[in-house]
Amino acid sequence: MSRTFETVGVVGLGTMGAGIAEVFARAGLAVVGVEVDAEALERGRGHVLRSTGRAVSRGKLSEAGRDEIVGRIAFTGSLDDLRDADLVVEAIPEVMEYKRALFTDLDRVCKPEAVLATNTSSLSVTAVASTIARPGQVVGMHFFNPAPVMPLVEVVRTVVTAEGVAEDVAELARRVGKTPVTVGDRAGFVVNRLLLGYLNHAATLLELGVASRDDIDAAMRLGAGLPMGPFTLLDLIGLDVSHEVCEVLFQESRDRAHAPAPILRELVTAGLLGRKSGRGFHTYEGAAEAGPASAGTHPGSVCVIGEGAERLAAELSAAGVKTGDAQEADVVLVLSSTPVVEHAAQLPRPERLVGLHLVGERVAEVVSTVLTSPEAAGAAREVVSVLGRTPVASADRAGFVVNALLYPYLNDAVRMYDSGYASVADIDAAMRLGCGYPAGPFETLEAVGLATVREGLRALYAEYREPSFAPAPLLDRLVTAGVTRIDDGGI
């Protein structure tokens, strides 16, 4: 028989915990919010008041409605006030010792049938549950920040979670207006496991000098259509949090791709944690920062070679750019998705050659080889700007920027599905709802093409020799079989 949750406790009223309390109160549940002392309790109350106040100012909530929501939350400094709660969600700092100690106290205070949930984003739910007398009543209930806005909740069951508990908690998530994705207890769950691998890889590309911070951010935002670039997102999450999640992922997977990039560790050690500290990869104290690589030298005459060259040359001519033969042109642009230097080696003046990789409708990756002159690279950026695209400077490395970040992320999603951890539908929903992505990884994989992604991964693996870049066996088999999409109904 399904449980009914009418009174819910939330322990820890920081930004996340206060948001979770607000979510439950908005749905009409009685909420008991607990903090360690009076000062923290007032901060938690302030979080709720400010959040609901913003809703009132935007016309999404009346003053009376706000008073009702806040009135449903009982703020207290005592865990004993949770004795009648049907469900308790902890939202304290991501430190295993703290969580285990809290769950031991909750096990003593709460009624036997109460469900205890952790909002951890990366720690083992099984480890949290293992020290108490009711491990079958423990689940993960991972909300996303800001909790009142973000629609996804990851419901995490362990190997000892009692039958029906995770289902009941998922139903509660639906009741409060969220979309639940139920998964097993694996480091990072769905969203953080896929997201942090991608973000960590972006930091590695920056450290390798493949592209600049701003160019990588612009490439993924404008070229891949993501809500924000990886470094802006890392700063928003917090570099310390991101570093810790990567460490947890690496400890479980021993996959080098999850080992925190050295630059991430360096920034955390220096106390540069992102938005919350005023500086991380970006600066947040009003200082002006450079954008993506700017346009450079006027292009003069341009020759375009490669697949699609005639169309691009026509666009350039229409924009007033002089086009000519390869021998006479000041700059030679090669439309390429393969190593550009292979083309440069065939020219008598290879310093004039610049690779151009068009991404979507808004971005062009401007690829310099070891032979490309600064003047030619600058002229190529000017050409891209004339075409109304944002130039993204990239070294001549497999995948350049966008594909080097996008394809391993898609590959990780295939591996996750093939392991049986989550369905295609749940993985797609998790990334769309949890990260605000315009499409899930399998929707993106189908749009790009399975064969295209496989070949791109092969090129990345050949260059970087990173095991996680090798095409997932399932992807390999599907392309060989001529299958063009992956879904839960079979292949």
N, C-alpha and C positions, 0 to 999 in steps of 0.2 A: 504494500500500500504506500502511495506517495506521501511524503512529508509535506506539511504546510509550514511555511516560515512567516511568522507574523512579527516577531521581535528579533532584531539583528543587532549584534554588537560589532563595533569597529575599534580596534586597539591601535593607536598611533594616528594622530590627526595632523600630520604634515599635509603638504599639498595633495598627495595621493589619497591618504586616509580620509581627509576631510571631503574630498571629491566623492569617494565611495559612500561615505555617510550621506552625502547630499543625494546621490543616486537612489539609495534605498528610501530616504525620506520623501523624495519626489514621487515615488511609487506608492506612497501611503503606508509604509511600514513604520513601526516604532523602532527607533534607533537609539542605542546606548553608545556614546562616543567616549573613549577612555584615553587619558594621557597621563604621563608620569608625574606632573606637578601642575600647580595653578597657572604658572606662566605659559607652559606649553598648551594647556587647556584653552587659555584665552587666545593664543595664536590660532589654534584649531577652529575656535568659534569665529575668529576673524576671517579665516579662509572661506568658511561657509557663507558668512555675511557678504563678503566681497563678491563671491561667485554668484550668489543669488541676486545681489545688487546690480551686477552687470546685466543679468537677464531682465531685470525690471527696467533698467535704462534703455535697453534695446526693444522694449515692448513685448518681450517673450513671456513675461510673468507679471502679474499684478502685485501690488503691495500686499494685499490680503493673502494671495497665494504664497508669497515669500514668507510671510509670518507663519503660515500653516506649515511650510516645509521646515523652517528653523524650529518651530515649536514641537515637531515630532522627534527632535534630537535631544536626548538628555545628556548633557556634558558632565562627566564625572572623573575623579582621579582615583577611583577604587575599582579594581577588578571584581570585587564582590558583587557589584551592581550588575554583573553579567549572569548571575545565577539562573535567571529565567529566560535567557536568550535561546532561541531555536538554532541560531547560526552565529558564529563569531568569525570575523575576518581580521587577521592581523596585517598591519601595514607599517611595521617598524623597520629600521634600517636592515640592509642586506648582510647581516652577520649571523652565521649559523648558531653560534653560542647564544646570542640574544633570543633568537627565535625558539630554540629548544627550551630555554629557561621559561619563556613566556608560555609555551604550550604545556609545560609541566604545571604551571600555575592554573592555566585554563582547564586542564584535566581535573584539577582538584575543585575548582569553583563551579564549573558549568554542570548542568544536569546531564545524566548519562546519555540521553538521546540526542543531545546537541551536536551539531556538525561543526567542526573546527576547520577553518580554511586559511591558507596562507596566500598572500598576494605576491609572493616572491616572483621575480622575473627570470631567475636563473638557477637558484639553489634547488637541491634535491628535496622534493616534497616527502619522499620516503624517509630521508634522514631526519626531517623535521618530525615526522610521525613516530619514528622508531622508539623514542624514549618515553612515550606515554602509554597508558593502559587501554586506550581506545584507538589504535591506529586505523581501524576500519572506518572510523568516523572522520578521517582527515582527507581533505582534498586541496588542490590548488585552485584559487580563483583569481586569476591574473587579469586585472583591469589595466587599461592604457590611459596615459595622461594626455589631456585632462579627462578624468573619469566621467564627468557629466556630459561630455561631448563625444568622446570616442565610442563607437558602437560595439567594439569587439570585447569579448571576455573569453580567455582561454581557461577551460575547466580541465584540471589535471588530476587524473586518477592514478593511484599507485597499484602495485601488485596485491596489496592487502586491503585496498578500499572495499568496503562492503558493497554487495550488490544493491544497485538502485541509488546509492548516495550521489554519485557523479551525475546521474540522470536528473535527480531532484534538484541539484544545484544548477544544472543547465536550464531546467524549467524555470527556476527562480530568476536566472539571468534574462530569460525571455520576458518574464513578468515585469521586470524593471526596465524593459525596452532595449535590451542588449541582444546581440547575436552571439551565441556561444559556439565555440569549437572545442569539442572534447577530445583530449589526447592523453597519451601515456606520460610517465615521468621521465623525461629525457632532457638533458641540459639545454636551456634556451627555449624549450618547447618548439612551437612552429616559428613565430615571428622573430624572436631574438636569434634563433639559430641561423635563419636565413639572412636576417638584416645585418647582424654583427659580422658575419663572414664577409659580406659585401663592403661594409664600412672599413673593416680592418684591411681589406685588400686595397681600398682607395688610399689609405694611409701608406701602405707599402709602395704603391705606384708613385706617390708624392716623394717618398724617401729615395726611390730609385731614379728620380728626375725625369720620369716619363712625361709629366706635365705639371704645371703649377697648381697650387691650391685653387685659385679662382677659375682657371680653365677647366679643372676637373669638376668643380661645382657647376659651372655653366654647362658643360657637356651633358651631365646627367639630368640637369633641370630642363634645359631647352632641347637637348637631343633625345634623351630617353623619356622625357615627359614626366619625371618624378616631381613631387611637390617641392623638394629642396635638394640642394647638392649634399654630398656625403659629409663634407666638413662642417657645413652649417648644421646638419642633423646631429653629428657627433657632439658639437658644442651645445646643442639644445638638450640632448640626453644627459650630458655630463661626461667628460673624458674619464673621470674616475669610475663612474658606473660602467661605461663602455669597456674600459680596461678590465674591470672585475669580471664582467660577463664573458669576455674573451678568455680570461684565465680559466673560468669554470668550464667553458666549452672545450678548451685545450686539455684540461685535466681528464675530461671524459673521453674525448675523441682521439687525443694524441695526434691530431691532424695539424701539420705545420701551418695550414691556412688559418687556424684559430689562435695561434700563438700571437699575443699582442705585438703589433708593429713597434719597433724600438722608439720611433718618434712619439707614439702614444704614451709609452712608459716615461719618456723624458719629460713630456709636458705635465703629466700627472705628478711626477716627482717634484717639478718646479712649482706646483700649486696652480698651474694654469688649467683650469677645469672646464672652461667653456663659459656659457652665459652667466652662470651663477657666480663665477669669480671675476667676471668682466673681461676675461681674455682666455682664449684657447687656441684653436686654429685661426679664428678671427678675433678682432678686438671689438668690445661692446661698450666703450666709454666715450663714444662720440668722435673718435679719431677717424679721419678719412682713410679709406683703404683702396688700393688699386683693384680695378675690375679685371675681367679676362684680358688676355693679351691684346693690346691695342693695334690699330692699323699702322702700317709702317710706310716705307718708301712708295712713291707713286709707281704703279706697275709698268709704265711704258708699254712696249709691245709684249703680248702674251701668246704663247702657243699651248693648246690643250691637246693632250693625247690620252688614249685609253678608252674603255667602253663608255659611251655616252658623251664623247668629246664634242661631237658636232652640235649637239643640243646646247651644251654649256658654252661653246664658242659663240653660238648665236645669241645667247643671253648676254654675254659680255659685249658683243658688238652693239646690241640694242641699248646697253647701258653706257655706251660711249667709250669702251675700252678697245684699244687697237689690238687686233689679232694678226698673227703672221705665221711664217714657216719656222720649224724647230731650229734651223741653223741660224736664223736672224733674230729670233725673239730674245727679249731681255730676260724673260722668265718662262720656263716650261713647266706647266702643271700636268701631272699625271693623275688621272682618276684611278685610284687603286685601293684595294682592300688587302693587298699582299705587300711584302717588304718593298719599300720604295727604292732602296739602294740598288736593287737588281735592275731597275730601269735607268738609274743614274749612271751606272757603270757602262752603259751602252752609248752614252753621249760624249762628244768631244769636249764639251764644257759642262761637266756634271754639277758644278757649283750653282748652275742656274735652275736645276730641277728641284721642284717641291711637290710632295704628294698632297692630294686633296681627297678627303673621304667625306662625302655628303651624308649627314645623319638627319633623317626626318626632313622637315621643311625649314628649320631655323638654324641649324648648326653645320659648320664645315670644319672638320679636323684638318689643320694645316701641318703637314708632316715634314720635318727636316731630317735629312740624313747627316752623317758625319762629314759629307762633302758640301752640303748646302751652305751658301753664303748667307750672312745676316741680311744683306740687301735683298736677296731673292725671297727669303722668308718674310721679310717685311712687306715686300711688294705683293706676295701671295695673300697676306692678311688684308691688304688694301683691296685686292680683287674680291675677296669674300665679302668684305663690307659693302662694296659696290653692288653686289648681288643681294644685299639685304639680309645676309646671314651673319651669325655671330662666329667669329674665328676662334678656334680652340687650338693652341699650339701643342703639338705632340712630338715626342721622339719617335724614331722609326722602329717601333716595337710591335710585336704581334698583337692584333686587336686594337692598337692605338689606345684610345681612352674608353669610349663608350662600350665597345664590344669586349674589351679586356675586363671591364667590371660587370657588364650585363650577363655575358655567357656563363661564367662560373656560378653566378647566382641562380641562373636557370638550371644549370647542371646539379647544383645542390638540391633544388626542389625535386628534380627527377629522382635523385638518390633517396630523398626523404620518402617520396611516394613508394618507390620500389622496396623500401625496407618495411613497408606496411604500417608506418607510424601514423600517417594521416592520409585522408582521401584527397584526390585532386580538387574536389569542390571545397573542402575545408582549407586546404593550403591556399587556394586562390582567394577564398573569402578572408582568411587571416591576413594576408598581405594587403588586400584592398582596404579592409576595414581597420586593421591595426596600424597601417603605415600611410593610409591615404593614397596608395598607388592607383593609377588609373586602370590598371589591369593586374590580375594575378599572374604568377610566373608561367602557368600552363597556357593561359590565354595569350601571353606574350610569346611563348614558345611557338604556338601555332601560327601567330601572325608573322613572326620572323621566318619560320620554317625549320623543321627539325633537322633537315640535312644541312642547312646553312649554319645552324648552331653547332652541329657536330663537327663540321669542317673548321669552324672558328676555334673550337676547343682543341682540336688536334694541333692547330697552329700554335695556340697558347702553350700547350703541353710541350711541343717540340722546342719552343724558345725558353720557357721558364723551368721546365722539368719538374713542375709542381704536381705531385700525384693527384691532387683534387681537381686539377684542370683536365685530366684525361676524361674523355666522354664516359658518362655513366653507362654501364653495360646495357641497361634497358634502352637508353637512347640509341646506342649502336645497333641493337637488334631491330628496333623499330624502323630506323632509316634503311637498314638492309632489306627489311620486309616491305618497304614502300609505304609504311604507315605515316600519315601526316598529322595525327593528333593523338593525345593521350587523354583518356577519360576513365571514369570509374566503372563504366559499363563493360570494360574489357578492351582488348586491342586486337 
